[in-house]
Amino acid sequence: DVIAGFLYAILILVVFHPVVDLIDNFNLTYKYAPLIIIRTAFEMTAVEKIEEQLASLRIAKRSTLSEEPAYLLDIDISKPAQSESSRFVAVSCSNKSIRVYNRETLNFLREYSSCPGILNGVRFAHACDSVVFSACSDGTVKCWDVRLATRKAVQVFSGYPSNVFISFDINCSDLIICAGTEKVEKDTFLVFWDARGITNCASATREPLGVYSESHNDDITKICFHPIEPNLVVSGSTDGLVNVFDINRDNEDDALMSTCNSDSSVSFVGWSGKDYKQVYCTTHDEGFCWWDIAQLDTEEPITLLHVLDVRDAVCVENDSLNYLVGGLYHEKADKLFLIGGTSTGNIHLISCGTDGLSLVGSLCGGHAATVRSFCWNLTDESLLTGGEDAQLLLWKPGAVERSLAKKASMKIASSVQKRVRVHNSSLKSRKK
């Protein structure tokens, strides 16, 4: 690649020699021109390489079905401890449980029950790879330690009596937990707790530090802290708003840095771009919005891309795109990707650019029903996916699965639909 890039640069200089004269006219030194061209060539190659890796993902491991099959609603992997790789995978399930698996083998390790509440999300701590959190509809965020034999939560973060938590996250320094509530009467809250000392897992119940109550007026469906700035958090709601907060500010009004309107019910939010100065969201009617909050104090527009219906914008040859699961930002390629799929279990990887969306590749032959969750691991370029077929799959570039038997689809009783993602047309399309 290095030799090819260098030869390409020389060819450009030879064929388009007048460009050098133009550069000289602008007081630029001749010797810098090939460096500029080579760098551009390398950047393009980096993106293409990542797209090739994504397109070459194949099933490496498949978890065995449990005795009580359930939808796999959310997935997270433990953060590597020092030089070690991730050891654990945690999955929140529609049967009100969290299941923990070995990261490499997908062997089942243990299970925690949240009964009678319904689980909404699962997240590992950043500093301790054995501590995992979950939000619950009973108004708590619970902390579990996979090192311990106990099946009880080792710490409970309690909300206010009316709180029903449907989203949450913990910041990158493990200092603050934030959870979002369903709308109860006229109230919708972002609730915050001090999470210091979680690695000691003291058993005392913790009360909230405070709440934000004015910035959303409907269910807060997604919360995501900034990957490197512990004081920044973005929230998405069924009111269509995507809000960015700086929680170091004294009050909610001052903390609200930006309000972006997706014009639809928000299903997923995330950070992207160099230094993560962009935010994006997907919506329940399969729309996509992307904003550059670095432009807030400039005259430039902050909207990078707004797609009303991704299903109409992305062409999938010999297949279809039925829904979006969410997005992932690839740091090495400085590229944002979306993950979508079909009701039969095919997964589509979509590249995002300011000029539009394009299909990178499709992962077929793995799931047999709708995919509801995923987790991207930059360390080994692998992807974990979970779906309504109760399967947890590990995908790696160029992997070969020993058994390629596709598991049959399964049906879950309708009662579990209370807080699981709906991918049909129950939310009216916003297309004008």
Backbone torsions as a table, in degrees:
resi	resn	phi	psi	omega
1	ASP	NA	-38.7	-180.0
2	VAL	-64.7	-48.1	-179.3
3	ILE	-63.5	-42.5	-179.7
4	ALA	-62.7	-42.1	179.0
5	GLY	-63.3	-40.1	-179.2
6	PHE	-67.3	-44.4	179.0
7	LEU	-63.9	-37.7	177.9
8	TYR	-62.4	-40.4	179.6
9	ALA	-64.2	-43.5	179.6
10	ILE	-62.9	-42.7	179.8
11	LEU	-60.3	-42.9	179.1
12	ILE	-61.2	-42.4	-178.6
13	LEU	-66.5	-38.0	-178.5
14	VAL	-70.5	-47.3	-175.7
15	VAL	-71.0	-37.9	-176.8
16	PHE	-114.8	52.8	-177.4
17	HIS	-57.8	-34.8	179.0
18	PRO	-57.1	-23.3	177.6
19	VAL	-60.0	-34.9	-179.9
20	VAL	-63.1	-41.9	177.9
21	ASP	-62.1	-38.5	178.7
22	LEU	-64.2	-40.5	177.6
23	ILE	-61.9	-42.0	179.4
24	ASP	-62.5	-36.0	-179.6
25	ASN	-64.6	-25.2	178.0
26	PHE	-97.0	22.0	174.6
27	ASN	61.4	32.4	174.6
28	LEU	-104.6	140.2	-177.5
29	THR	-77.0	138.7	-177.9
30	TYR	-53.0	-37.7	-172.3
31	LYS	-68.3	-17.4	-179.0
32	TYR	-85.5	-16.6	-175.9
33	ALA	-60.3	-49.9	-180.0
34	PRO	-63.1	-29.5	178.9
35	LEU	-65.3	-40.2	179.1
36	ILE	-63.5	-44.4	-178.2
37	ILE	-67.8	-43.0	180.0
38	ILE	-62.3	-42.5	-178.9
39	ARG	-62.9	-42.0	178.3
40	THR	-62.1	-41.9	179.2
41	ALA	-62.3	-40.7	-180.0
42	PHE	-66.8	-40.7	-179.9
43	GLU	-62.4	-42.0	177.2
44	MET	-63.5	-40.2	-179.7
45	THR	-64.8	-38.5	-179.9
46	ALA	-61.4	-44.9	179.3
47	VAL	-64.7	-45.2	180.0
48	GLU	-62.4	-36.9	179.4
49	LYS	-65.2	-43.4	178.9
50	ILE	-63.7	-41.7	179.7
51	GLU	-64.1	-36.6	176.1
52	GLU	-64.3	-41.3	178.8
53	GLN	-63.2	-42.9	179.0
54	LEU	-62.9	-42.7	-179.2
55	ALA	-68.6	-22.2	-178.3
56	SER	-96.4	9.6	178.5
57	LEU	-62.9	132.2	178.2
58	ARG	-134.7	159.7	-177.9
59	ILE	-67.6	123.3	176.3
60	ALA	-100.8	-38.9	-179.5
61	LYS	-143.4	154.9	178.5
62	ARG	-139.9	124.5	179.7
63	SER	-70.1	151.3	176.2
64	THR	-77.4	146.3	179.5
65	LEU	-67.3	137.7	178.9
66	SER	-80.6	170.2	-179.7
67	GLU	-66.7	-28.5	177.7
68	GLU	-118.0	88.7	-178.2
69	PRO	-61.2	147.5	-178.8
70	ALA	-154.1	157.3	173.1
71	TYR	-63.4	141.3	175.6
72	LEU	-99.2	107.1	-166.7
73	LEU	-94.4	-28.9	-178.9
74	ASP	-153.3	146.6	-177.3
75	ILE	-133.9	141.1	169.9
76	ASP	-144.5	150.8	175.7
77	ILE	-111.6	148.9	178.9
78	SER	-67.0	146.4	179.3
79	LYS	-76.9	137.4	-177.9
80	PRO	-57.6	133.0	176.5
81	ALA	-89.7	116.0	-177.5
82	GLN	54.2	-119.8	-176.8
83	SER	-93.7	-0.1	-177.9
84	GLU	-74.5	160.0	173.0
85	SER	-87.7	170.0	179.0
86	SER	-60.6	137.8	-177.5
87	ARG	-101.4	-29.4	-169.8
88	PHE	-127.4	153.0	169.0
89	VAL	-122.3	132.5	175.6
90	ALA	-116.4	137.7	-177.6
91	VAL	-130.6	129.1	172.7
92	SER	-92.2	137.8	-170.6
93	CYS	-121.9	159.9	-177.8
94	SER	-72.6	-10.3	177.7
95	ASN	-91.9	22.4	176.2
96	LYS	67.8	35.7	179.5
97	SER	-132.0	160.8	169.0
98	ILE	-113.8	128.6	177.0
99	ARG	-111.2	137.5	-179.6
100	VAL	-114.5	132.9	-178.1
101	TYR	-125.2	158.3	169.7
102	ASN	-69.1	134.5	-173.8
103	ARG	-62.9	-39.7	-174.0
104	GLU	-87.9	-37.9	-174.5
105	THR	-99.0	-17.3	-172.9
106	LEU	61.4	23.2	173.1
107	ASN	-72.2	135.9	-180.0
108	PHE	-68.0	134.6	-179.5
109	LEU	-109.8	-54.2	-178.6
110	ARG	-161.6	169.1	-176.4
111	GLU	-138.2	140.7	177.1
112	TYR	-121.0	139.9	-178.5
113	SER	-106.6	140.7	178.7
114	SER	-108.1	8.6	-177.0
115	CYS	-51.0	140.2	6.1
116	PRO	-90.3	0.8	-177.1
117	GLY	-77.4	166.9	177.9
118	ILE	-103.9	131.9	-178.4
119	LEU	-76.7	142.2	175.8
120	ASN	-138.9	88.8	176.5
121	GLY	99.6	154.3	176.9
122	VAL	-146.9	135.5	-178.3
123	ARG	-144.5	135.7	172.4
124	PHE	-84.6	149.5	170.4
125	ALA	-66.5	157.5	-178.5
126	HIS	-85.5	-33.4	-174.2
127	ALA	-91.8	-19.0	-178.3
128	CYS	-133.9	113.3	-170.9
129	ASP	-77.9	2.8	178.5
130	SER	-107.7	-0.8	-178.1
131	VAL	-102.5	124.7	-176.7
132	VAL	-130.4	145.7	-176.4
133	PHE	-118.5	156.4	172.2
134	SER	-147.0	144.1	173.3
135	ALA	-93.3	152.2	-173.3
136	CYS	-139.0	149.2	-179.6
137	SER	-69.8	-8.5	178.0
138	ASP	-83.2	10.5	176.8
139	GLY	83.4	27.1	178.9
140	THR	-134.6	157.1	163.7
141	VAL	-115.2	123.5	-174.5
142	LYS	-106.5	148.2	178.8
143	CYS	-115.3	131.4	-178.3
144	TRP	-123.4	145.8	178.5
145	ASP	-117.3	111.5	-174.1
146	VAL	-71.5	-8.9	177.4
147	ARG	-77.3	-21.2	-172.5
148	LEU	-95.6	151.0	-179.6
149	ALA	-76.3	-20.9	-176.7
150	THR	-65.7	144.2	177.5
151	ARG	-97.5	6.2	-179.9
152	LYS	-96.2	152.0	175.8
153	ALA	-63.4	136.0	-178.7
154	VAL	-85.8	-15.4	175.4
155	GLN	-154.6	142.4	-178.5
156	VAL	-125.4	128.4	175.2
157	PHE	-103.4	111.1	-170.8
158	SER	-95.6	136.6	176.0
159	GLY	-93.6	-160.4	178.4
160	TYR	-90.3	160.6	-170.4
161	PRO	-52.2	-36.7	-175.5
162	SER	-87.6	-3.6	-173.8
163	ASN	-69.4	131.7	169.7
164	VAL	-123.9	105.6	-173.8
165	PHE	-83.8	129.7	179.6
166	ILE	-123.9	1.1	177.3
167	SER	-158.9	155.9	176.8
168	PHE	-169.2	168.4	172.8
169	ASP	-162.4	163.5	175.3
170	ILE	-122.8	138.5	-172.7
171	ASN	-74.8	168.9	-169.1
172	CYS	-67.1	-17.0	177.8
173	SER	-98.9	4.4	-179.4
174	ASP	60.4	26.7	-178.3
175	LEU	-97.2	-31.9	-173.3
176	ILE	-129.1	133.8	169.7
177	ILE	-108.3	139.2	176.4
178	CYS	-131.0	134.4	178.4
179	ALA	-129.0	144.9	178.9
180	GLY	-108.1	146.9	-173.5
181	THR	-108.7	161.2	164.4
182	GLU	-69.7	157.4	174.1
183	LYS	-75.1	124.0	177.0
184	VAL	-119.0	115.0	-170.2
185	GLU	56.3	-109.7	-179.5
186	LYS	-111.0	7.4	-170.9
187	ASP	-104.7	133.4	171.8
188	THR	-136.8	129.6	-172.5
189	PHE	-127.4	146.3	158.1
190	LEU	-101.7	116.9	-175.1
191	VAL	-107.0	135.3	-176.1
192	PHE	-118.5	144.3	174.7
193	TRP	-131.9	153.7	169.9
194	ASP	-82.7	118.4	-175.6
195	ALA	-101.1	7.5	-178.1
196	ARG	-61.4	139.0	180.0
197	GLY	91.3	9.7	-177.7
198	ILE	-64.9	-29.1	-179.1
199	THR	-69.4	-19.7	174.8
200	ASN	-85.0	-19.2	176.2
201	CYS	52.5	51.4	173.9
202	ALA	-62.6	145.0	-171.0
203	SER	-85.6	-8.3	-176.4
204	ALA	-66.6	142.7	175.7
205	THR	-74.0	137.3	-177.6
206	ARG	-107.2	138.6	178.9
207	GLU	-91.9	158.3	-178.1
208	PRO	-66.3	151.9	169.8
209	LEU	-75.3	-33.6	-177.4
210	GLY	165.4	-174.7	-177.1
211	VAL	-139.5	158.1	162.0
212	TYR	-107.0	130.3	-172.9
213	SER	-130.4	-1.1	-172.9
214	GLU	-110.1	-12.9	-168.0
215	SER	-88.5	-21.6	175.2
216	HIS	-124.5	150.7	177.7
217	ASN	-124.2	19.2	175.6
218	ASP	-153.0	-179.1	-175.8
219	ASP	-48.9	133.3	176.6
220	ILE	-93.5	102.6	-168.6
221	THR	-86.2	-21.4	-176.2
222	LYS	-152.1	139.8	176.0
223	ILE	-132.5	136.8	-179.9
224	CYS	-146.2	115.6	175.5
225	PHE	-74.5	154.2	177.3
226	HIS	-63.7	139.3	-176.7
227	PRO	-64.2	-27.5	-176.0
228	ILE	-128.2	-13.5	178.0
229	GLU	-108.5	104.7	-171.9
230	PRO	-67.0	-14.4	-176.7
231	ASN	-94.3	-3.5	-177.3
232	LEU	-106.1	136.3	179.0
233	VAL	-143.9	143.1	176.2
234	VAL	-116.9	141.3	-179.7
235	SER	-129.2	146.7	177.0
236	GLY	-126.5	150.4	-172.6
237	SER	-142.4	163.5	173.7
238	THR	-70.3	-7.5	173.7
239	ASP	-77.8	-1.7	177.6
240	GLY	90.2	-5.9	-175.2
241	LEU	-92.4	141.9	171.3
242	VAL	-118.5	111.4	-174.5
243	ASN	-108.3	138.2	175.9
244	VAL	-111.7	126.6	-177.4
245	PHE	-118.9	147.3	166.1
246	ASP	-109.1	101.2	-171.7
247	ILE	-74.8	-2.0	174.1
248	ASN	-75.8	-15.1	-179.9
249	ARG	-73.1	159.1	-170.7
250	ASP	-71.3	-32.1	-176.5
251	ASN	-142.9	171.2	-174.3
252	GLU	-63.2	-41.3	-179.5
253	ASP	-60.3	-44.1	179.5
254	ASP	-72.4	-30.6	-177.2
255	ALA	-71.6	-28.2	-177.5
256	LEU	-72.9	103.7	-177.5
257	MET	-83.5	-37.2	-174.3
258	SER	-154.7	142.2	172.0
259	THR	-124.1	116.8	179.3
260	CYS	-111.4	137.8	-176.3
261	ASN	-106.9	118.8	179.2
262	SER	-86.4	-11.1	-177.7
263	ASP	64.5	19.3	178.5
264	SER	-160.8	171.3	179.7
265	SER	-71.0	124.3	-173.3
266	VAL	-82.9	130.7	179.7
267	SER	-108.6	-22.9	-175.1
268	PHE	-154.8	140.5	174.0
269	VAL	-134.0	154.6	178.2
270	GLY	-163.5	173.2	178.5
271	TRP	-108.3	149.9	178.2
272	SER	-153.6	177.4	178.1
273	GLY	85.6	162.2	177.4
274	LYS	-61.0	133.4	-174.9
275	ASP	62.2	11.8	176.4
276	TYR	52.6	56.8	178.9
277	LYS	-102.8	13.1	176.6
278	GLN	-121.4	151.8	172.8
279	VAL	-127.3	154.2	179.5
280	TYR	-145.9	164.4	176.5
281	CYS	-149.4	156.3	165.5
282	THR	-113.3	159.8	-175.9
283	THR	-121.3	165.0	-177.5
284	HIS	-69.3	-16.6	172.7
285	ASP	-103.4	27.6	169.9
286	GLU	66.7	33.9	172.5
287	GLY	-91.5	170.1	-178.7
288	PHE	-143.2	131.7	176.6
289	CYS	-130.6	145.5	-174.3
290	TRP	-144.3	124.7	-175.5
291	TRP	-128.6	150.4	175.7
292	ASP	-109.2	99.6	-176.2
293	ILE	-77.1	-7.4	173.8
294	ALA	-68.1	-17.1	-179.3
295	GLN	-93.4	8.2	-175.8
296	LEU	-59.1	-37.3	-176.6
297	ASP	-98.2	17.6	179.4
298	THR	-118.6	177.6	177.5
299	GLU	-86.5	-5.8	-177.9
300	GLU	-75.3	145.7	175.6
301	PRO	-66.6	144.9	-177.4
302	ILE	-90.9	-15.6	-178.9
303	THR	-77.8	119.3	177.5
304	LEU	-88.5	-37.7	-179.8
305	LEU	-162.5	138.9	175.0
306	HIS	-136.6	113.7	-179.9
307	VAL	-115.3	118.6	-175.9
308	LEU	-66.1	-38.8	-179.3
309	ASP	-147.1	107.3	-177.4
310	VAL	-63.9	-27.4	-179.5
311	ARG	-62.3	-30.5	178.5
312	ASP	-86.7	-22.3	-173.2
313	ALA	-89.4	-20.3	-176.3
314	VAL	-112.0	124.9	179.5
315	CYS	-92.4	121.4	177.7
316	VAL	-114.5	111.3	-176.1
317	GLU	-67.9	130.4	177.5
318	ASN	60.1	22.7	178.4
319	ASP	-156.9	-173.6	179.3
320	SER	-135.4	167.9	173.2
321	LEU	-120.7	113.1	-174.8
322	ASN	-96.9	-27.5	-173.5
323	TYR	-161.9	166.1	172.2
324	LEU	-110.6	141.2	175.6
325	VAL	-96.6	-40.5	-179.7
326	GLY	166.3	-159.5	-177.6
327	GLY	-135.4	165.2	174.4
328	LEU	-145.4	139.1	177.8
329	TYR	-104.0	126.0	-179.4
330	HIS	-97.1	110.8	-174.9
331	GLU	-62.2	-45.1	-174.6
332	LYS	-61.6	-39.1	-178.6
333	ALA	-93.3	-6.6	-174.4
334	ASP	50.4	54.6	-172.9
335	LYS	-139.5	137.3	177.1
336	LEU	-98.9	134.8	178.6
337	PHE	-125.4	150.0	171.6
338	LEU	-110.5	151.5	175.3
339	ILE	-118.5	125.8	177.8
340	GLY	-133.2	-174.3	-178.5
341	GLY	-171.1	-171.0	178.9
342	THR	-122.1	164.1	-179.6
343	SER	-68.2	-15.3	178.8
344	THR	-93.6	3.4	172.9
345	GLY	103.3	-5.4	176.1
346	ASN	-69.2	144.5	-178.8
347	ILE	-115.6	132.7	179.3
348	HIS	-115.2	132.2	178.3
349	LEU	-103.5	125.4	-170.7
350	ILE	-121.5	129.3	178.8
351	SER	-89.0	136.9	-178.9
352	CYS	-107.9	131.7	173.5
353	GLY	-138.9	161.6	-179.7
354	THR	-65.4	-15.9	177.9
355	ASP	-93.5	-1.1	176.8
356	GLY	138.6	-168.2	-176.9
357	LEU	-113.9	147.9	177.4
358	SER	-146.0	147.9	-179.5
359	LEU	-75.9	129.6	176.5
360	VAL	-91.0	-45.2	-178.5
361	GLY	-178.9	171.9	-179.5
362	SER	-128.6	141.9	177.6
363	LEU	-109.0	111.6	-174.7
364	CYS	-118.7	162.0	175.3
365	GLY	81.3	8.9	-179.9
366	GLY	-101.6	-73.4	-178.9
367	HIS	-85.5	155.4	179.6
368	ALA	-111.6	1.7	-179.8
369	ALA	-151.8	-178.2	-176.1
370	THR	-53.0	133.1	176.2
371	VAL	-88.9	126.4	-175.2
372	ARG	-110.4	-15.3	-173.7
373	SER	-150.3	156.0	177.9
374	PHE	-156.1	162.3	173.9
375	CYS	-148.6	125.4	-178.1
376	TRP	-97.2	134.1	179.3
377	ASN	-116.5	107.9	-177.8
378	LEU	-67.6	-24.5	-175.0
379	THR	-59.6	-46.1	-179.0
380	ASP	-122.6	17.1	177.2
381	GLU	57.6	33.7	-178.0
382	SER	-102.2	164.3	-178.3
383	LEU	-133.8	131.7	173.2
384	LEU	-106.9	136.4	178.9
385	THR	-134.5	147.7	177.0
386	GLY	-137.2	150.2	-174.3
387	GLY	-147.7	-170.1	-179.8
388	GLU	-74.6	-7.9	175.4
389	ASP	-88.9	8.3	177.5
390	ALA	68.0	13.7	-178.8
391	GLN	-96.8	140.0	170.5
392	LEU	-110.8	119.6	-176.0
393	LEU	-117.9	140.6	173.7
394	LEU	-109.3	120.3	179.5
395	TRP	-107.7	134.4	176.5
396	LYS	-135.2	151.2	179.1
397	PRO	-58.9	123.5	175.4
398	GLY	71.8	12.7	-177.8
399	ALA	-70.3	159.1	176.6
400	VAL	-128.5	119.6	179.5
401	GLU	-84.1	138.5	-179.7
402	ARG	-65.9	-45.5	178.5
403	SER	-115.2	122.2	-178.3
404	LEU	-101.5	16.9	-179.0
405	ALA	-65.6	123.2	-179.7
406	LYS	-84.2	126.6	-177.5
407	LYS	-74.4	148.5	-178.8
408	ALA	-71.4	152.9	177.0
409	SER	-66.5	156.4	179.6
410	MET	-134.1	156.5	179.5
411	LYS	-116.7	139.5	178.9
412	ILE	-112.2	145.6	178.6
413	ALA	-55.8	145.8	-173.4
414	SER	-62.8	-18.1	-178.5
415	SER	-62.2	-25.3	-179.1
416	VAL	-76.7	-6.3	-177.6
417	GLN	-77.1	-3.6	-176.4
418	LYS	-52.8	-40.4	-177.9
419	ARG	-137.1	34.7	174.6
420	VAL	-108.1	159.1	-175.1
421	ARG	-64.8	133.3	178.1
422	VAL	-104.3	127.9	-175.8
423	HIS	-111.5	20.9	-179.4
424	ASN	-104.3	-161.5	-174.5
425	SER	-95.5	24.4	-178.7
426	SER	-65.0	-25.7	173.7
427	LEU	-95.0	120.6	-174.1
428	LYS	-63.1	136.8	-179.7
429	SER	-61.4	141.1	179.7
430	ARG	-92.8	0.5	-176.1
431	LYS	-61.7	134.0	-178.1
432	LYS	-86.8	NA	NA
